[in-house]
Amino acid sequence: MALIPAERQSRIVDLVSQRPAVGIAELTRLLKVSHMTVRRDIRSLEEAGRVIAIAGGVRLADPTVSREAPHAAKAALNRTAKAAIGAAAARLVPPGASIYLDAGTTILALAARLARRDDLTIVTNDFAVMELLSSQGGSVLHHTGGLVDRENRSAIGDNAARAIRAFQFDIAFISTSSFSNAGLSVTDPGKGVVKEAAVASAASSVLLADSSKFGRRAPYASLPMQAFDTLVTDADFAPECVEALEDLGLSVIRGGGETA
């Protein structure tokens, strides 16, 4: 007798709980359904935050993360992916643009690509980004100020958000440590209000995040994925995930600038 969707999805979760990942081909064989049916089940489970699609298969979603790693620890992770994301994102910045750069080490990789330009107006809440940009180039720079998050070297909270609302950006570049098809989540509401203010003040919003951030969950919901026009990620971001985000209206750029 054929399994109903809830039974199939429960079986998928059971399987991925027992090993690092399970291939789609294996799921179609075990569940005796088509690839399309398995992909639909995976998408439903992703939306519920239970699994993550990867290239050719699926893995269990990461547990909720209540605290982000310090800036120095994050800077050491996924350097190649972050450099590729930064290079791709920099190509989106037209001459004379007014932009917001969120806090984060992936954004820092973008800032490194923009540092020698002298035609931009740049607003950021990230102290490492400001340190880099203020040491070279000639763009107009503003820091938001606000409550200092020492571990992540950034400003958060209502005062930072209030400063951001004084600007109108051509593009807001937003980072995240946790996102899914449903949207971003944050470990502190003070981080969320800053991201939300930046997106509300921008004509276009771009999310920068490598594939390791997808499927992670933090305690506080922030922006939905529909708030963004573009996701810039790395080449390892699963095709199934790309398809799901494109269905939400996002353009997805992977790796060295390939539009998926």
Disulfide bonds with the S-S distance in Angstrom:
none
